Amino acid sequence: MADFQTDELFGPDASAAPLLNLDAVSVLACAPLARLSLRCRETGVAPAGTAFGLSLPIEPLASETAPNRAAFWLGPDEWMLVAPESHLDQVMDACETALADQPHALVDISHRQDAIIVSGAKAAWLLNTGVPIDLHADAFPLGTITRTVFHKVPIMIWRTGPDSFVIEAWGSFMEYVTGLLVQAADELKAA
């Protein structure tokens, strides 16, 4: 299971107002991050993890964290590596050096995706207005990450706490995602 260090890595963007702020649930934009898509064979997993600063998860739906680092298993030979935006060049150089003699692909996808933090007692309820998977803690425990959809938008969803999730989506879709979340939250306001 992941050792969750999400507050220092997936923190709210201090320059952005909350997208939703109710007693039962909030939606906050995350500060910009460095994101790398890594594809490599089994022989490259250990060297890549060492270079990145944590062991890459090798089980489906798994995540691993360390201070200023997160790695998400996305497929048998695919990971997303996340670090502070200022660490991009350092991480890229370290991983490229470690994998120099290994077949691999390491691509900077930092500007492709944005992240939001959805938290509060009604976070799972709010996300399930558009996510078709069971987000109950027994079915989707702490540390679980997966690709799915929010309505018709491809997203990644990561449970970072009992009532908190990080949602990653392409930047061009994020306004649509957050708009639907805010609209769905109107039901909570009416209750």
C-alpha positions, 0 to 999 in steps of 0.5 A: 500500500502507498505511503501517502505523501499527497499533501506536499505533492498534490496540494491545492493551487494557492492562486485558484479559488475553490471550484466547490466549497460545501460542508460535505464536499470540496473541489480544489484545483491542484498546483502544477506538477511534472508528469512523465509517461514511462513505458518499459520492459520488466528489466527496466522497472527497478532501475527506473524506480531507483532513478525516480526515488521509489519502487514502481508499483507492479500490481494492477491499480496500485500506487506508490508514494515518497516525499515529492514523488508518486508513481501510478501503475497504468498497465503491465509496462506503463506508469505515470511518474509525478513530481513537483514541477521544478523537478522535471529536468532532474527526474527526466535526466535521472530516468533517461540515464538509468534506462540508457541501455533499456528499451523504453519511452519516457515522455513529458506529459506535464502540460497535457493533464490537470488534477483536482482534489475532491474531498469531504464526506460526500466526495465518493457520492459526488464522483459517482454521479459520473464515474461508473465504478464503485467508490466505496472504500471496500471496493476502492481502497486507499491507494487504488488508482485506475483509469475510467470515465467521468460521464464521457471524459477519460480520467484517472481516479486515485483514492488518497484518503478515506474521503479524498480523491485526486482526479486527473484529466486532460486539461482541455476536458477539466472545465467540463469535469468540474462544471458537471461536479459543481452542477451535481453538487446542487442536489447537496445544496438542496438537501 
